[in-house]
Amino acid sequence: MRLSRFFMPTIKETPSEAQIVSHRLMLRAGMIRQSSAGIYSWLPLGLRVLRKIEQIVREEQDAIGAQEMLMPTIQPADLWRKSERYDAYGPEMLRITDRHDRDMLYGPTNEEQVTEIFADAAKSYRDLPKMLYHIQWKFRDEVRPRFGVMRGREFFMKDAYSFDLDFEGAKRSYNKQFVAYLKTFKRMGLTAIPMKADSGPIGGDMSHEFVILADTGESEVGCHRDLLENEWLNTIDLEGDLQVVVDSFTDKYAATDDERDLDIEGSLGDDLVVARGIEVGHIFFFGTKYSKAFNAVVTGPGGDEITAEMGSYGIGVSRLVGGIIEASHDDDGIIWPESVAPFKVGLINLKVGDDECDKACEDLYRQLQDAGIEVLLDDRDARAGAKFADMDLIGLPWQVVIGPKAVEAGVVEFKNRASGDRQEISAEAAIAQLTA
């Protein structure tokens, strides 16, 4: 993509309404623009990141046998009356009435919808187990939406639902999701800690939040130091036995503010880490809470009727964009992990209009594209300082700089955004590193 044609309206000054780093940087980098309180338009740069995160989430869900579907954003109120959540959910639910005076709502979650679909279709124990998921926009009418996409009213979310014959089967599904979440966040360059958590309005008996530590986290959390240490984390084989992996993490103390145990924390001594955390995922087991309400019953092997055991598994896809920035930035801007970066490399032409510089940049641009490398070419007629500042702001993992002196010397300047390391190498060597 050529930056001269790319819609990326950056802002030099810090927007006054932005209270946290991710909100400031997403506005300044031209990733989002506010439509109304807590509701944002995703501009091309931001949407590229959102789609990268969405695809990682999708791949890890598919890998455990979950099947993707798509449910509507608008749901009939009668569904929620069946589960007795319509009145209980509170003012965060956006309730609306259609032209026929039917009560509707903008879905904040999909337990009722998916359970009704399953109950209508599943008749025999042979129809189980099943795990269904979708990635869809949702709405919760927060009284004070703030922190940009970290706590907006409209948000993009993956929610999955498991249906099993018994508790043991449901536990296997829960463990599959637990490990899938560890893999998902690891691929995004995040250390997400699974913490014992309150089930909240969803309801349930077994619940874990996946939390990343950040000063701007909405709540205080406590955990064992090992859960943050690469030395310990590297001893866990995420491809190993599911129960062993889950037990490795849950045997270490980790709890959100609602579940913290000060007696246990006091016994940990120097191994205790207390910090603020950002929730990026939440998984629940809630048994037959919804399947009973919707008569999700199948005939068992002996002809008896069995009510499906259920779990629910959410990941805040849009929230993760902000969460990753909170975890990975510096004074100059964002530092994207390669797996979610909008482009892998920024190619900077220091002297647009110079025949030799233009040719060197065009040749390298074409070679990178031919190699399947996502590249953003800064071909604007702008000052070098402005180009460097914008590239650091948007945080692409690599920068390749070409100016008249570099062309004459037959090299390019190759910069790693995260470390700041720079080296002068040939264009061929740069391509080799980027394609390695």
Residue pairs with C-beta under 8 A, 6 or more apart in sequence:
1 343
1 375
1 376
1 377
2 377
2 379
3 376
3 377
3 378
3 379
3 380
4 379
4 380
6 44
6 45
6 376
7 30
7 43
7 44
8 29
8 30
8 43
8 44
8 45
8 394
9 30
9 33
9 43
10 28
10 29
10 30
10 390
10 393
10 394
11 27
11 28
11 30
12 28
14 24
14 28
15 23
15 24
15 27
15 28
17 23
17 34
18 24
18 27
18 148
19 146
19 147
20 147
20 148
20 150
20 216
20 326
21 216
21 325
21 326
21 329
22 147
22 148
22 149
22 150
22 216
22 321
22 322
22 323
22 325
22 326
22 329
23 147
23 148
23 149
23 150
23 322
25 325
25 329
25 333
25 334
25 393
26 32
26 46
26 148
26 149
26 321
26 322
26 325
27 33
27 148
28 333
28 393
29 45
29 46
29 333
29 334
29 393
29 394
29 395
30 43
30 45
30 46
30 394
31 42
31 43
31 45
31 46
31 49
31 321
32 40
32 41
32 42
32 43
32 46
32 148
32 149
33 40
33 41
33 43
34 40
34 41
35 41
37 145
37 153
38 142
38 145
38 146
38 151
38 152
38 153
38 154
39 152
39 153
39 154
40 148
40 149
40 152
40 154
42 50
45 342
45 394
46 321
46 342
48 342
48 343
49 321
49 336
49 340
49 341
49 342
50 156
50 317
50 318
50 321
52 339
52 340
52 341
52 342
53 188
53 317
53 320
53 321
53 324
53 340
54 135
54 156
54 158
54 317
56 184
56 187
56 188
56 339
56 340
57 135
57 158
57 184
57 315
57 317
58 68
58 135
58 158
60 180
60 181
60 183
60 184
60 187
61 68
61 133
61 158
61 160
61 180
62 68
63 180
63 183
64 131
64 176
64 177
64 179
64 180
65 131
65 176
66 131
66 132
66 133
66 160
67 130
67 131
67 132
67 133
68 132
68 133
68 134
68 135
69 132
69 133
69 134
70 134
70 136
71 107
71 110
71 113
71 114
71 117
71 134
71 136
72 107
72 113
73 106
73 107
73 136
73 137
73 138
73 139
74 96
74 104
74 105
74 106
74 107
75 104
75 105
75 106
75 107
75 110
75 112
75 113
76 102
76 103
76 104
76 105
77 86
77 95
77 102
77 103
77 104
77 105
78 103
79 112
79 113
79 116
80 86
80 89
80 105
80 112
82 112
82 293
82 294
83 111
83 112
83 289
83 290
83 293
83 294
84 293
85 112
85 201
86 93
86 105
88 201
89 108
89 201
90 201
91 141
91 143
92 108
92 140
92 141
92 142
92 143
93 105
93 106
93 108
93 140
93 141
94 105
94 106
94 139
94 140
94 141
95 103
95 104
95 105
96 103
96 104
96 105
96 106
97 103
97 104
98 104
106 138
106 139
107 113
107 136
107 138
107 139
108 138
108 139
108 140
109 138
109 159
109 202
109 312
109 314
110 134
110 136
110 159
110 161
111 161
111 202
111 290
111 310
111 312
112 290
112 293
112 294
114 132
114 161
115 161
115 290
115 291
115 293
115 294
115 296
115 310
116 294
117 132
118 130
118 132
118 161
118 163
118 296
118 308
119 291
119 294
119 295
119 296
119 297
121 127
122 128
122 130
122 163
122 296
122 298
122 308
123 298
123 299
124 298
124 299
125 165
125 298
125 299
125 300
125 301
125 306
127 298
128 163
128 164
128 165
128 169
128 298
128 308
129 162
129 163
129 164
129 165
129 169
129 172
129 173
130 162
130 163
131 160
131 161
131 162
131 163
131 173
131 176
132 160
132 161
132 163
133 158
133 159
133 160
133 161
133 313
134 158
134 159
135 156
135 157
135 158
135 317
136 156
136 157
136 159
137 154
137 155
137 156
137 157
138 154
138 155
138 156
138 157
139 153
139 154
139 155
140 153
140 155
141 153
142 151
142 152
142 153
145 151
145 152
145 153
147 216
147 322
148 322
149 155
149 318
149 319
149 321
149 322
150 216
150 278
150 319
150 322
150 323
150 326
151 218
152 318
155 316
155 318
155 319
156 316
156 317
156 318
157 314
157 315
157 316
157 317
157 318
158 314
158 315
158 317
159 312
159 313
159 314
159 315
160 177
160 312
160 313
160 314
161 310
161 311
161 312
161 313
162 170
162 173
162 174
162 177
162 310
162 311
162 312
162 313
163 291
163 296
163 308
163 309
163 310
164 170
164 172
164 173
164 308
164 309
164 310
165 298
165 300
165 306
165 308
165 309
166 306
166 309
167 287
167 309
169 309
170 285
170 287
170 309
170 310
170 311
171 285
172 242
173 311
174 206
174 283
174 285
174 311
175 242
175 243
175 245
175 246
176 242
177 283
177 311
177 313
178 194
178 208
178 242
178 245
178 246
178 249
178 283
179 238
179 242
179 245
179 246
181 192
181 194
181 210
181 281
181 283
181 313
181 315
182 192
182 194
182 238
182 245
182 249
183 238
184 281
184 315
185 191
185 192
185 210
185 212
185 280
185 281
186 192
186 238
187 339
188 320
188 324
188 337
188 339
188 340
189 324
189 327
189 328
189 337
189 339
189 340
190 212
190 280
190 323
190 324
190 327
191 212
191 213
191 227
191 228
191 233
192 210
192 211
192 212
192 280
192 281
193 210
193 211
193 212
193 213
193 221
193 223
193 227
193 228
193 254
193 277
194 208
194 209
194 210
194 249
194 250
194 254
195 208
195 209
195 210
195 211
195 221
195 223
195 254
195 255
195 256
195 259
195 277
196 207
196 208
196 250
196 254
196 255
196 256
196 259
197 207
197 208
197 209
197 255
197 256
197 258
197 259
197 282
198 207
198 256
198 258
198 259
199 205
199 207
199 284
199 286
202 284
202 286
202 312
203 284
203 286
203 289
204 284
204 285
204 286
204 287
204 289
204 311
204 312
205 285
205 286
205 287
206 284
206 285
207 282
207 283
207 284
207 285
208 250
208 282
208 283
209 256
209 279
209 281
209 282
210 279
210 280
210 281
210 282
210 283
211 217
211 221
211 256
211 277
211 278
211 279
211 280
212 277
212 278
212 280
212 323
212 326
212 327
213 221
213 228
213 273
213 275
213 276
213 277
213 278
213 327
214 276
214 277
214 278
214 323
214 326
214 327
215 276
216 276
216 278
216 326
217 275
217 276
217 277
217 278
218 276
218 277
218 278
218 279
219 256
219 257
219 276
219 277
219 279
220 257
220 260
220 274
220 275
220 276
220 277
221 254
221 255
221 256
221 257
221 260
221 274
221 275
221 276
221 277
222 253
222 254
222 255
222 260
222 265
222 272
222 273
222 274
223 252
223 253
223 254
223 255
223 272
223 273
224 252
224 253
224 254
224 268
224 271
224 272
224 273
225 270
225 271
225 272
225 273
226 232
226 233
226 252
226 271
227 233
227 249
227 252
227 254
227 273
228 273
236 245
236 248
236 249
237 245
238 245
253 261
253 264
253 265
253 268
253 272
255 261
256 277
256 279
265 272
265 274
278 319
278 323
278 326
279 316
280 315
280 316
280 319
280 320
280 323
281 313
281 314
281 315
281 316
282 313
282 314
283 311
283 312
283 313
283 314
284 311
284 312
284 313
285 309
285 310
285 311
286 310
286 311
286 312
287 309
287 310
288 307
288 308
288 309
288 310
289 310
290 296
290 310
291 297
291 307
291 308
291 309
291 310
292 307
296 307
296 308
296 310
297 305
297 306
297 307
297 308
298 305
298 306
298 308
299 305
299 306
300 306
316 323
324 336
324 337
324 340
325 334
328 334
328 335
328 336
328 337
328 395
328 418
329 335
329 395
332 389
332 392
332 393
333 392
333 393
333 394
333 395
334 393
334 394
334 395
335 395
335 397
335 417
335 418
336 342
336 395
336 396
336 397
336 417
337 397
338 344
338 397
341 374
341 395
341 396
341 397
342 374
342 376
342 394
342 396
343 374
343 375
343 376
343 396
344 373
344 374
344 375
344 396
344 397
344 398
344 434
345 368
345 373
345 374
345 375
345 376
345 396
345 397
345 398
345 399
345 400
345 434
346 375
346 376
346 378
346 391
346 394
346 396
346 398
346 399
346 400
347 361
347 364
347 365
347 368
347 375
347 376
347 377
347 378
347 399
347 400
347 402
348 378
348 384
348 387
348 388
348 391
348 399
348 400
348 401
348 402
349 357
349 358
349 361
349 377
349 378
349 379
349 402
350 357
350 384
350 387
350 401
350 402
350 403
350 404
351 357
351 403
351 404
352 358
352 379
352 380
352 381
353 381
354 404
356 404
356 407
356 408
357 402
357 403
357 404
357 407
360 402
360 406
360 407
360 412
360 427
361 377
361 379
361 402
363 427
364 400
364 402
364 412
364 427
364 430
364 431
365 375
365 377
367 427
367 431
368 375
368 431
368 434
369 375
371 431
371 434
371 435
372 435
373 431
373 434
373 435
376 396
378 387
378 390
378 391
380 387
384 403
391 399
391 417
392 417
395 417
396 417
397 416
397 417
397 418
398 414
398 415
398 416
398 417
398 434
399 413
399 414
399 415
399 417
400 412
400 413
400 414
400 415
400 430
401 412
401 413
401 415
402 412
402 413
403 413
406 412
406 413
406 424
409 424
410 426
411 424
411 425
411 426
411 427
412 424
412 425
412 426
412 427
412 430
413 422
413 423
413 424
414 422
414 423
414 424
414 425
414 429
414 430
414 433
415 421
415 422
416 422
425 433
